């Protein structure tokens, strides 16, 4: 007799996107979705699939503070019952609206409900949701997973967060590792233009001729994962099957190839952008690199076909200069030379990939961080725009993978971009983060009369 599937109950106040997430997880439109609150009144259940993980998901009604005899009150009772029978509650808040008093009430109830809770911040696409994600930290339910249920972003992070609560005895999921454990498999994606040599490189790393075709169940048509070892260390190699459609125009080709690469980026920790050394760096490569960094992934550049490149010294310097100019948000990206055909440089590439993940996962103790911060402020005091003095107080690391920092102080939201870059570059240079993407958020007191 098959074992019952583990259960996830999606909870949250009305209109935060619970039904949209439910529909995405079950892969079909079972729940009604509308901008009006209160559309979902009963519990809906479905069988969900997330990167090979199967579970039962319950879409609950919006949690409202109402009399139990009223309709909203009865809906709340149904939500409470769903959480009691679930293995884990997936608490959804709206990144764009931020944390509201009802979110805080739900968080208090969930903390007392004796059920594991995964906090997810929905509608967090792009940078617009960063503020809401920071506010969600104050709910006391751990670091929130940033997702977009509508656009399917953040599914890999959601998988990582849910996995520990959905394993069954006897299961041996391939990714059941603490993400901060340096012995966990390195999730490495190979991306690049269709002619850069991705498949040849993957075959060479694997040590066998292997066609990279076929889907990984339920998530994407193009990205698959292959497990391997390098010098006794596990790697999950994430490759894209490449272009499968003929494109008649250059613009369409560019859009499809960029989108294909980004599907692999979603599941990766470190991304190798493979360039064709016989063609150098092209605008499309910069677009892919910028997208990888915007997603917060660690990036390594590899120049392939180095064994047949003409004037290699000038080419290498030209690529480095173009990256410095075209990717101003990150300086000093690792640029390596490889040959997928001969295997030269691949050991160095994998070694650098592991080192880059270590930097991407690094957490700086608060004391060390603020000693650095005080020295940085003393060396280069912040400006006073319009005669208004900016008083930075302290800095804390809010998250890792990618590293994110929050700067607190009076009027720090008025710091010019050049000073923010000064701080970010100092964090990378002095605190061991190298060229990984670092995010810095400013938090000034909400009280305009607070003069510190």
Secondary structure, 3 states (H helix, E strand, C coil): CCCCCCEEEEECCCCCCHHHHHHHHHCCCCCCCCCCCCCCCCCEEEEEEECCEEEEEEECCCCCCCCCCCHHHHHHHHHHHHHHHCCEEEEEEECCCCCCHHHHHHHHHHHCCCCEEEEEEECCCCCCCHHHHHHHHCCCCCCCEECECCCCECHHHHHHHHHHHHCCCCCCCCCCCCCCCCCCCEEEEEEECCCCCHHHHHHHHHCCCCCCCCCECCCECCEEEEEEEECCEEEEEEEECCCCCCCCCHHHHHHHHHHHHHHHHCCCCEEEEEEECCCCCCHHHHHHHHHHHHCCCEEEEEEECHHHCCCHHHHHHHHHHHHHHHCCCCCCCEEEECCCCCCCCHHHHHHHHHHHHHHHCCCCCHHHHHHHHHHHHHHCCCCCHHHCCCEEEEEEEEECCCCEEEEEEECHHHCCHHHHHHHHHHHHHHCCCCCCCCEEEEECCCCCCCCC
